Structures are given as structure tokens and as C-alpha cells.
Amino acid sequence: MRTVLLTVHSARADATKVAIRITEDLRAHDIGVRVLDTDAEQLADAGLTGVTVVEAREGAAEGCELALVLGGDGTILRAAEMCRGTDTPVLGVNLGHVGFLAEADVDDIHDVVRRVVARDYDVEQRLTVDVVVSVAGEVVATNWALNEASVEKAARERMLEIVVEIDDRPVSRWGCDGVVCATPTGSTAYNFSAGGPIVWPSVEALLMVPISAHALFARPLVVSPESVLAIEVISSYSSGVLWCDGRRAAELPPGARVEVSRGHAPVNLARLHNAPFADRLVRKFDLPVTGWRGAAERRTDDRTGGS
């Protein structure tokens, strides 16, 4: 049987209602639905039946043709964890605010189901990062991220003293609130809030952006996807915290070293639309584009002498 993993922001009443509708529609087309045990109780209380419940862990989407997400970007990032180690693509239906990773809005849910049933979608690979934390030369933690790995100060009253390194060479020392190491996918997330550049998803690169750095040179860096970014916590009195996609954390004591490199396992995103990324930026951020005339109109004006 064809199977879809349904990942839901189950704390939202609107999400559970939509989940029930989707499940009924998919089962009518002989497509089984799998839900996570962390969502199962609330979904069952809302009236969802006839689904398979699985443990919420990496690889939970094994055997599913698609992970269908009802929620915002945070729920999509959770679904990406469930798909890690599988080829299952993630398709997001936005119930949040910006929902930059989402491919459709809840008003389009019937069209989404139709496209899923017909397998009428494209799959796009997104670069991830792998993260290794070591202390005194010993690896103490490993992790990964689709959006970003951020090193942040652990105490509000103290700055984090760090040295950053690119490809085994020191670049600068910062007293700061932290530093974000982002992918192009994450360039519109925490990286964007920290003042980093927006990078088109088709561009393969890694980004390093300091957060509130007290330094003359504290500019965002864009490097090769094959580069290795490193951050060392150098102060003896300040410690930090590593966050991966804002979901998974690890403590960073003084002397800790964090290495960020291209991930060995990309994330697959299902796409329903082939609209240019610029259009997505304008729509999601509600950017002002009034007055744009376009290349075709400019060429017409050139021929007719218009200005």
C-alpha cells in the first residue's frame, strides 16, 4: 500500500481538523496514513482514526513516499528529522505565519491531495550541514541541520569570546552573542534575522554570520560548500550553547570547538510549483514591488521611444 507520513502541529485545532480531512481523502484513494506517537493522542481525541502510529525518531518516514506536513517551518523541520536517512521528500502546507519552507497554504488543501494522489510534484534536494563538537580533541557530540547551526552565549550577562576559522585558517576573533552557520535554505531564517545575505537555493554555499559582534571586522561570510567552518570558545569564563535548527542543543564549555561542514545526507523537498525564488521572497515577505515594469515592457518602450 502507498503510505504517507502525516506530521501535524497537533497543538493547533485547525491542524487537527485538516489532518482528519486529509486522512479521509487519502484513504479514499487507497493511500495509508502514518502519524507520529507524539501527535497520536491529540489527533485521536480530535476524531482521527484508521492511521498507523510510529515512534517519532529519525527514519520514521522509512517506506513512505511522502511526508505531508501541516504547520509552520518548525513542524517542517521536525518532519525533516523523521525523514533523515530515507529518500522521503517533505511537502509542507503552511498553517503558520511566514512558512517559508511550505509549498502550499491550507486553502489549497484539496489541490494538494489531488497532486499527492497523482504523484504530481517535483523533488528538490537541499544542502544540509553536519556538526561535530569536540573538547580537548575528543568528540563529545555530533548533530546536523537543514537551516543552521548556531553557537550562542549561555549566559545573558556575558558575551561569548570565540575565534572563527575557515578551512584550518583563523579568520577573526569576536566577542559576541553568537554566530550562525547557515545553508542557503536557512538564509531566510535565523541568518536573515542576524543580518546575513539571502542566498538562492540553487546556489551551493555555506554562510557564517556573527550575532551582535563587538569587533571592527564582523561581516557575514559566504564560502564554498566544501569548506569547513569552525568556532572555538576561547574564554575561560564564558560558555556557549549549540543549537541545530533551533531544535537540538548541546552545551559548549570553555575550550569547546564546533566544526560545521557540508552534510552527508541532503533533505528532499517536494515542490508543487516552479515559480522563481524571487517570487517566493516577494510573497512570503510581502515585499513592495509597485512600479516594476519588466524587461518586456522596457524593450517595447525602447522601440517606440517611450521612457
N, C-alpha and C positions, 0 to 999 in steps of 0.2 A: 504493500500500500504506500502511496505517496504520503509524505509526512512533512508538516510544517511545525517549527518551534515557535510558539506564541509567547513573546516576552512583554509583560504588561506592567505599567506603573500602577500596581493594584491598589495603592492608597487613593487613587482618583476614581470617583464614582463614574465619571464619563468614560474612563478607560475600561472599566469592567463591563459596562453596558455595550461598548463597541466590541469587546472581546467575545461576548456572547453572540452577537450578530455575526461576526466573522466566523466563529466556530460553526455555527449552523450553516452558513453559506458554503464553507469548505467541505464539511461533511456531506452536504447535498451533492458534491462533486467527487465523492469517494476519496477525499484527502483527509488523513488523520491529523489530529492536533495534539501537540505535546506542550505541556506547561511546566514551569519550574516549581519545586516544592515550596519555595519561599513565597510564591504567589497563589498556590493552590487553595489554601483555606479561604482567603478573602474572595477568590473567584467562585468557589463553591457556595459560599454564603450569598453571593450575588445571583446564584442560579446557574452557573456554568457546569455542565455535565458532559459525559462522553469523551473525556480527554485522558491522555496518558500523563502521569506525573513523574518527573525525573528530578534527580538531585541537581541543585544549582552548583555547577562546577565547570571548570574548563573542559571542553569536549562534550558538554551536554547536548550539543546540536549534532553529534555524530549520527549519520544516517538520514538527516533531514535535508530536503532540497532547498530550504529557505528558512531564515529566522525572521519572522514578521514582528515588528516592534511597535507597540502603542505607548507613546510617551514623548519625552523630550530627548535632548542629546545625552543626558545622564543614563537614561534607560537604554539608548542605543549603545553606549559604551559598555553597559552591563551585558548586553546581548553579544557584543564583540568578544567578551571574555568567554561566554558559553560556546562560541564558535571557534575559539582558539584551538589549533591542532586539527581542524577539519577544513574542508573546502566550502562549507556552507556560507552563502552570502547573506548579508544583513539588509533588510528593507525596512526603513523607518517611516512610520506615519506620525506626524507631529501633533502632539496634544499639549505641548509646552508653549514657550514664548517665541524664541528665535528658531530653535530646531534646525540648526544649520546642516546637520547630518541627515535630516529627514528628507525623504523623496516625495512625500505627498502629505496633504492635510486631511484631517478627519472627514471633511466634507466630500472628499474624493474616494471614500472607502469602498463603494460599490465598484468603481473602476479599478481600484487596487486589487480586489478579489478577482475580478474578471481577468486581469493581467496575470495574476498568480496562477490561476487555473490554466490559462493558456500558455504558461511559461513565457510570457511576452515581456521580457525585461533583459537588459544587458548587465554584465557583471564587470565591475571595475576594481582593480587591485589598488590598495592604498598602502604606502610605506609605513612601517612601524619602527619603533626603536627598542633595542634590548638594553637593559640597565644592570650593571654589576657594581655592588658596594663592597669595598674592602677596607679593613682596618689592620695596620701593621703588616700589610702584604697578604693577609688572609681574607678570602672571600667570605662575607658574612650574610649577604643577601643578593638575590637576583630577581629581576622583575622585567616588565615590558610596558609599552604604552602605544596607543594609537594616536592620541593628541599630543601629549607632552609628558616629560619627566621634569618635575620642578624640585629644586633644592631650596628650602626656606628656613628662616630662623625659627628656633624652637621657643624662644622667649621674647615677648613683645618688647621688653625694655632693653634688649641687647641687639646690636647689629651682628650680622654673620660675616666673619672675616674669611674670605676664600681667595684662592688662586685658581684661575681658569687656564685650561691647556687645550690646544688643538694639535692632534697628530704628534703627541710626545714633546711638544714645544710649549713653554709657558707664554701666555699672551698678555695677561694683566692680573692685578690683584685688586679686589674690591672689598670695601666694607659696604654691606648692602642688606636688603631684606631678603634677597634670594636671587635665583637665576632660573630661567625657564629654558629647557632644551626641547624644541618642538619639531614636529613634522609639518609638511605642507597642509595636511588635513587639520592639524591643530593650530595653524597660523591664524584662524579666525576665532580661536578660543582664548585661553589664558594668555598666549603670546600676543594676541591683539590688544587685550586689556593692559598688558605691560608695555605697550608701545612698539612692539615688533612689527615687521612687514607682513603683509598678506602675500602668500605665495600660491600661485595657481596649482591645483592638484597634479597636473601633468608634469610639473617641474619636480625633479627629484633633488632634494636638498635637506640639510639639517640646519636648524636655527638655534642660536644661543642669544638670549635676551636678559640682561640684568634687570633686577627689580629695585628701584629706588637706590641706585648705587651712589656712594659718596666718592666720586672719582672723576678726574678730568676726561679720561677715556672710558666711556661706558656706553658704547654704541651696540646696537644689535649686529650680530654676525651671521652671515649665511655661508655655509660651507658645503663641500662635496658630500654626497650621501655615503661615500666610502670613508669619510673622515671619522676619527674618534674624538669625542668631546669629553673632557674630564674636569671635574670640580673637586678641589681639595679644601676641607675645612681646616684652617691653619691656626686659629686662635686656641689657646689653652683654656679659655674661659667661656667660649660660646659653642653651642651645639646646634645641630640642624635637624630637619626632617625631610625625607624624600617622599614626594607624592607622585604616583603614576596615574595619570588621567584623573587626578583628584579623588581616587577611589582606594588605592592601595598604598599604605605608608610603611616607612622604615625609619628608625632612629639613626641619626648621624652624630656620633660622638666626636669630640675634637680629634683631628688626625684622620678622619674618615675620607675616603676617596670614592667618588662616583664616576663611573665611565659609562658613556652613552654612545651607542653605535647603531648602525642600521640593523633592524630586526630581521631575524632569520625567517619569520613567518608573517607575511603580509595579511591584511584584513580585506575580505571581499565585500564590496558594497553593491547591492542590486540597484540598478538605475532604470527608471521608467521614462525619463525624459533626456533628450540630448541637447538641452539648452546650454548656451555658453556659460562658463563660470561667472562672467561679468554680470549676466542677467540674474544669477542666483544672489550675487552680492547686493545688487540693487534691490531685489525683492526682500531678502531677509533683513537687510539693514535699513530699508526704506530710504535709500539714497536719493537726493534730489538730482534729476537729470532733465528738468524742464529747460527747453531751449536747444536740445540736441537736434541736429538736422540730418546727420548721417552722410556717409560718403556718396551714396547715390544721388541725393539731393544736391550736394555740393558740385558734383560733376555736371548736373543739369544746369545749375546756375552758371558754371564756367562757360558752358556752350551758349547760353542765352545772354550772358553779360550781367547776370544778377550778382548781388553782393551778399 
